[in-house]
């Protein structure tokens, strides 16, 4: 069992003013406040028992509480057997639960201090994130030219409730043994003293930011348009990188710590788009873009002084490892070509065919994890009366999945999806979706594609449903 709670409190206000000018124009202003609470705990690692009832024990089985009809079945003539020589079966969890409640003496707890640490110290998180923002936006049109500009101000505040852990030296002084590799007590009472004998502390961080934006769109003809745009954006760091438990490794003399001062990635974006539209329903467009990214998030090493341990007799010489912000800028450039058209000019039932295709090329001044250098996709869909069907495919090139050390790549792959629907009536419809039709695996490698690092098969996902309107 696990417990996850999320609570959002939000308020916003928007206003629009349209002046009576000779030129079409409007103005918008607004404000928004959001407060989010994230609370999570998962004690499952500690809730571990061995069944020592009839037929159980270290070398026993679940034969007395099994589902005989649910046995392992393998193909290609492969046979497997349990220690008793029989075919392995699945335990009846409902029956096991009943016995656990009525005869707890038949079960032996197996949880270790490491399980206790995972369940009650490392996994729980209590986080509050507050966001305050305000914006102003103006728009005006002069014949075929549309101009728009705006400014958004935003302040993000982050608070994390964390254990105020005692050092390994303090734990030893209190009479508890400590594992040098991670600086943790080796017993449950020791862990309780190390992490829970002092009130929790609240670590706070935050940052204000301004986001200017501007765009211009010009219509050369009724069917040919150009669009230029500029914007400033940011990508907030993951909550797990901002708060958590410190890990003291006395063997390697390192400390792994979260970074409450981790700044978000900031990006200044330029884009240009040229699009043409044609009858009956279709378009083709070419988009060029450039993003200058500051404070890119990366793994980094910090001096002890960065975390208040300068001159500390025990940890002043340790290396502090955390997630940090990369100095300088990373420039990303790319191009996207896209085409779509409804073939309604075709005769009869063929008029319901729609086609689309796209290609994107992206590259950067530094290696960025999960940035696909080449990607192409296509979609074929069909609609006739109450029936709709579609197929889509996406090809991705060899893609770096890490950005430091020996780079790990994901091998190129092509994935096919299907979807369809049938409208049974005005208020009732059926639909289906098939993702990864041919069960294409995620193959990862380093240096040479012929040497596999991992080959993860996730399977094909089928979704069937009924949709109604009431």
C-alpha positions in Angstrom: 0.0 0.0 0.0 1.1 3.5 -0.6 -0.2 7.0 0.2 -0.1 9.9 -2.1 -1.9 13.2 -1.5 -2.0 16.3 -3.7 -3.8 19.5 -2.8 -4.1 22.5 -5.1 -5.5 25.9 -4.0 -5.8 28.4 -6.9 -7.2 31.8 -7.6 -7.0 33.9 -10.8 -8.4 37.1 -12.2 -8.4 38.2 -15.9 -9.7 41.4 -17.5 -9.9 42.5 -21.1 -10.3 46.0 -22.6 -11.1 46.7 -26.2 -10.6 50.4 -27.1 -12.6 52.2 -29.8 -9.6 53.0 -32.0 -9.5 53.1 -35.7 -7.1 50.1 -35.6 -8.4 46.8 -34.2 -6.7 46.3 -30.8 -7.2 44.8 -27.4 -5.5 44.7 -24.0 -5.5 41.9 -21.4 -4.2 41.8 -17.8 -4.4 39.1 -15.1 -3.0 37.6 -12.0 -2.9 34.1 -10.6 -1.8 32.5 -7.3 -1.3 28.7 -6.9 -0.3 26.7 -3.8 0.4 23.0 -4.2 1.0 20.5 -1.5 2.6 17.1 -2.3 2.6 14.4 0.4 3.9 10.9 -0.3 4.9 7.8 1.7 5.2 4.2 0.8 5.8 1.8 3.8 5.7 -1.3 1.6 9.5 -2.0 1.9 9.1 -2.6 5.6 5.8 -4.6 5.4 7.5 -7.9 4.5 6.7 -11.3 6.1 7.4 -14.9 5.4 4.6 -17.4 5.7 5.6 -20.1 8.2 2.2 -21.8 8.4 1.4 -25.3 7.2 3.5 -26.1 4.2 5.4 -22.8 4.4 8.7 -21.9 5.9 12.1 -21.0 4.3 11.9 -24.0 2.0 8.2 -24.4 1.9 5.6 -23.2 -0.6 2.2 -21.6 -0.9 0.7 -24.9 -2.0 -2.0 -24.7 0.6 -3.1 -21.2 -0.4 -2.6 -21.5 -4.1 -4.7 -21.0 -7.2 -4.1 -24.4 -8.9 -5.8 -23.3 -12.1 -3.4 -20.4 -12.5 -0.1 -22.1 -13.1 3.0 -20.9 -15.1 2.6 -21.7 -18.8 5.5 -21.2 -21.2 5.7 -21.7 -24.9 8.2 -23.5 -27.2 8.3 -26.6 -25.1 10.0 -25.0 -22.1 9.1 -26.5 -18.7 9.8 -25.1 -15.2 9.4 -26.6 -11.8 9.5 -25.5 -8.2 11.7 -27.0 -5.5 9.1 -29.7 -4.9 9.1 -30.7 -8.5 5.7 -29.4 -9.3 4.6 -26.6 -11.6 4.8 -23.2 -9.8 1.4 -21.7 -9.0 0.2 -18.3 -7.9 -0.6 -17.6 -4.2 -4.2 -16.7 -3.3 -3.6 -13.3 -1.7 -7.1 -13.1 -0.3 -6.6 -16.3 1.7 -3.2 -15.2 2.8 -4.6 -12.0 4.1 -7.3 -13.8 6.0 -4.7 -16.1 7.7 -2.5 -13.1 8.5 -5.4 -11.4 10.3 -6.6 -14.5 12.1 -3.2 -16.3 12.8 -0.4 -13.7 12.8 1.8 -16.2 14.6 2.1 -18.1 11.3 4.0 -15.2 9.8 7.6 -14.1 10.5 8.6 -10.5 9.8 11.6 -10.2 7.4 12.1 -6.4 7.3 15.6 -5.2 7.7 17.0 -1.8 8.9 17.6 -1.0 5.2 13.9 -1.6 4.6 13.0 0.6 7.5 15.2 3.4 6.1 13.5 3.1 2.6 10.0 3.0 4.0 10.0 5.7 6.6 13.0 7.9 6.0 14.1 8.0 2.3 10.7 7.6 0.5 8.4 10.0 2.4 8.2 13.6 1.0 6.3 16.6 2.2 6.5 19.6 -0.2 4.8 22.9 -0.7 5.1 24.9 -3.9 3.8 28.4 -4.2 3.5 30.3 -7.5 2.4 33.9 -7.9 2.1 35.5 -11.3 0.8 38.5 -13.1 0.7 39.4 -16.8 -0.1 42.1 -19.3 -0.8 41.5 -23.0 -1.5 43.9 -26.0 -2.6 43.1 -29.5 -3.0 45.3 -32.6 -3.7 44.7 -36.3 -2.6 47.0 -39.1 -4.0 45.7 -42.4 -2.3 42.4 -43.0 0.1 42.7 -40.0 -0.8 41.5 -36.5 1.5 42.5 -33.6 1.3 41.2 -30.1 3.5 41.8 -27.0 3.3 40.8 -23.4 5.1 40.6 -20.1 4.6 38.0 -17.3 6.1 38.2 -13.9 6.3 35.1 -11.7 7.6 34.2 -8.3 8.1 30.5 -7.3 8.6 29.5 -3.6 9.5 26.0 -2.6 9.4 24.5 1.0 10.4 21.0 1.9 10.0 19.3 5.3 13.1 17.1 5.8 14.7 15.1 8.5 17.4 17.0 10.4 19.8 14.0 10.5 22.6 13.6 13.0 26.1 13.0 11.7 27.7 9.6 11.7 30.0 10.8 14.5 27.0 11.7 16.7 25.4 8.4 16.1 28.5 6.5 17.1 28.9 8.7 20.2 25.3 7.6 21.2 26.4 4.0 21.0 25.0 2.9 17.7 27.0 1.2 14.9 27.3 3.0 11.5 27.9 1.7 8.0 30.9 3.7 6.6 29.7 3.4 3.0 26.6 5.5 3.6 27.0 7.0 7.1 23.8 5.4 8.3 23.0 3.5 11.5 22.8 -0.3 11.1 19.8 -0.8 13.4 16.2 0.4 13.6 16.7 2.2 17.0 19.9 3.7 15.5 18.1 5.0 12.5 15.3 6.4 14.6 17.9 8.3 16.7 19.8 9.5 13.7 16.8 10.8 11.7 13.9 11.3 14.1 15.4 12.5 17.4 15.3 16.1 16.3 12.4 18.1 14.9 12.1 18.2 11.1 13.6 21.2 9.4 12.1 23.2 6.6 14.3 24.0 3.6 13.2 26.9 1.5 14.2 28.2 -1.9 12.6 30.4 -4.5 13.2 32.6 -7.5 11.4 35.5 -9.3 11.4 35.8 -13.1 10.1 37.9 -15.9 8.9 36.4 -19.2 8.7 38.9 -22.1 7.1 37.8 -25.3 6.5 39.3 -28.7 5.2 38.1 -32.1 4.4 39.4 -35.5 2.2 37.7 -38.2 2.0 39.0 -41.7 -0.4 37.7 -44.5 1.2 38.1 -47.9 -1.9 36.7 -49.5 -5.0 35.0 -48.2 -3.2 31.6 -48.2 0.4 32.6 -47.4 1.4 33.7 -43.9 4.7 34.4 -42.1 5.1 34.4 -38.3 8.0 35.6 -36.2 8.1 35.1 -32.4 10.2 35.6 -29.3 9.5 34.3 -25.8 11.3 33.6 -22.5 10.4 30.4 -20.7 11.7 28.3 -17.8 11.7 24.6 -16.8 11.3 24.0 -13.1 13.5 21.4 -11.4 12.1 18.1 -10.3 10.9 18.1 -6.6 13.2 15.1 -5.8 16.2 17.2 -6.8 15.3 20.0 -4.4 14.6 18.0 -1.2 15.4 14.7 0.3 17.8 12.7 2.6 21.6 13.3 2.6 23.8 10.2 2.0 27.2 10.2 3.7 29.6 7.7 2.1 32.6 7.5 4.4 34.3 4.9 2.2 34.5 7.3 -0.8 34.4 10.4 1.3 31.4 11.8 -0.6 28.1 13.3 0.4 25.1 13.0 -1.9 22.6 15.8 -1.2 19.6 17.5 -2.8 20.0 21.1 -3.9 17.3 23.4 -2.5 19.1 26.3 -4.4 18.8 24.5 -7.8 17.7 27.1 -10.3 15.3 26.4 -13.1 16.5 26.1 -16.7 15.8 29.4 -18.5 15.4 29.7 -22.2 15.1 32.6 -24.7 13.4 31.4 -27.8 13.3 32.7 -31.4 11.1 31.1 -34.1 10.0 31.8 -37.6 7.3 30.1 -39.6 6.1 30.2 -43.2 2.8 28.5 -43.9 0.6 28.1 -46.9 -3.0 26.9 -46.9 -4.8 25.3 -49.8 -8.3 24.1 -50.6 -10.3 22.3 -49.6 -8.6 21.7 -46.3 -4.8 21.5 -46.2 -1.6 23.2 -45.2 2.2 23.0 -45.5 4.6 24.9 -43.2 8.3 25.3 -42.5 9.4 26.4 -39.0 12.9 27.4 -37.9 13.7 27.8 -34.2 16.6 28.7 -31.9 16.6 28.3 -28.1 19.4 29.8 -25.9 19.3 27.8 -22.6 20.9 29.1 -19.4 21.4 27.2 -16.1 21.1 23.8 -17.7 20.6 21.1 -15.0 23.5 18.7 -14.6 25.2 16.5 -12.0 28.0 18.5 -10.3 30.5 18.4 -7.5 30.6 21.2 -4.9 33.1 22.1 -2.1 32.1 21.5 1.5 31.6 25.3 2.0 28.7 25.3 -0.4 26.7 23.3 2.2 28.0 24.8 5.4 30.7 22.2 6.2 33.8 24.3 5.5 36.4 23.5 8.2 34.3 20.7 9.7 36.7 18.2 11.3 34.7 15.2 10.0 33.4 16.2 6.6 35.3 19.4 5.6 37.4 17.3 3.1 34.5 15.4 1.6 33.2 15.9 -1.9 29.6 17.0 -2.0 27.7 15.6 -5.0 24.4 17.1 -6.1 22.4 18.3 -9.0 23.6 21.8 -10.1 23.3 24.3 -12.9 25.8 24.3 -15.8 27.5 27.6 -16.4 27.2 29.3 -19.7 24.6 28.8 -22.4 23.5 25.9 -24.5 22.2 26.8 -27.9 19.6 24.5 -29.6 18.6 24.9 -33.2 16.2 23.1 -35.3 13.8 22.9 -38.2 10.3 21.4 -38.7 8.5 20.7 -41.9 4.9 19.6 -41.8 2.1 18.9 -44.2 -1.5 17.9 -43.8 -4.5 17.6 -46.2 -8.0 16.3 -46.3 -8.5 14.5 -49.6 -12.2 15.4 -49.8 -11.9 16.0 -53.5 -11.6 12.2 -54.1 -14.8 10.5 -55.3 -17.3 8.7 -53.1 -16.2 7.0 -49.9 -12.6 8.0 -50.7 -13.4 11.6 -49.7 -13.0 10.7 -46.1 -9.2 10.1 -46.3 -6.8 12.5 -44.5 -3.0 12.4 -44.7 -0.3 14.2 -42.7 3.5 14.0 -42.5 6.2 15.9 -40.6 10.0 15.9 -40.1 12.1 17.6 -37.4 15.8 18.2 -37.3 17.3 19.3 -33.9 20.9 19.9 -32.8 22.7 21.6 -29.9 26.1 23.1 -29.0 26.3 20.5 -26.1 24.9 17.0 -25.8 21.5 17.1 -24.2 19.9 14.0 -22.9 16.8 12.7 -24.8 17.1 15.3 -27.5 16.2 13.5 -30.8 18.4 14.6 -33.7 16.1 13.4 -36.5 12.4 12.5 -36.2 9.8 11.8 -38.8 6.1 10.9 -38.6 3.1 10.3 -40.7 -0.6 9.8 -40.2 -3.3 8.2 -42.3 -6.9 8.6 -41.2 -10.3 7.8 -42.6 -13.8 8.9 -41.7 -17.0 7.6 -43.3 -20.4 8.3 -41.7 -20.2 6.9 -38.2 -16.9 5.0 -38.6 -13.4 6.5 -38.1 -10.0 4.8 -38.3 -6.4 6.0 -38.1 -2.9 4.8 -38.2 0.2 6.8 -37.3 3.9 6.0 -37.3 6.9 7.8 -35.8 10.6 7.2 -36.6 13.3 8.5 -34.2 17.1 8.4 -34.9 19.8 7.2 -32.5 19.3 9.5 -29.5 21.6 10.3 -26.5 19.9 9.5 -23.2 22.7 10.8 -21.0 24.9 13.9 -21.3 28.0 13.1 -19.2 30.7 10.5 -19.2 30.3 7.6 -21.7 27.1 8.5 -23.5 24.2 6.0 -23.5 22.2 6.0 -26.7 18.7 4.8 -27.6 18.8 2.9 -30.9 16.7 4.2 -33.8 13.2 2.8 -33.9 9.9 3.1 -35.7 6.6 2.8 -33.7 3.1 2.3 -35.1 -0.1 3.2 -33.4 -3.8 2.5 -34.4 -7.0 4.1 -33.3 -10.7 3.9 -34.3 -14.2 4.7 -33.3 -17.8 4.0 -34.2 -20.7 6.3 -33.2 -23.5 4.0 -32.3 -26.0 6.9 -31.7 -26.3 10.5 -30.9 -25.1 9.9 -27.3 -23.2 6.6 -27.5 -19.9 5.7 -29.1 -17.3 2.9 -29.1 -13.5 3.5 -29.5 -10.2 1.6 -29.4 -6.5 2.5 -29.3 -3.4 0.3 -30.0 -0.1 1.7 -28.9 3.2 0.2 -30.2 1.5 -2.3 -32.5 4.6 -4.3 -33.2 6.0 -4.3 -29.7 9.1 -2.4 -30.6 11.7 -2.5 -27.7 13.8 0.3 -26.3 17.3 -0.8 -27.1 20.1 1.2 -25.4 23.9 0.9 -26.1 27.2 2.7 -25.5 29.8 3.4 -28.2 28.7 0.7 -30.6 25.0 -0.3 -31.4 26.1 -4.0 -31.6 26.8 -4.0 -27.9 23.6 -3.9 -26.0 23.4 -2.1 -22.6 19.7 -2.9 -22.1 16.8 -4.0 -24.2 13.5 -3.2 -22.6 10.3 -4.7 -24.0 7.3 -2.8 -22.7 4.6 -4.6 -24.8 1.7 -3.5 -26.9 -1.1 -1.5 -25.2 -4.7 -2.1 -26.1 -7.5 0.2 -25.0 -11.2 -0.3 -25.6 -13.9 1.9 -24.3 -17.5 3.1 -24.5 -18.1 6.9 -24.6 -21.5 8.3 -23.7 -23.0 11.8 -23.3 -25.7 12.5 -20.8 
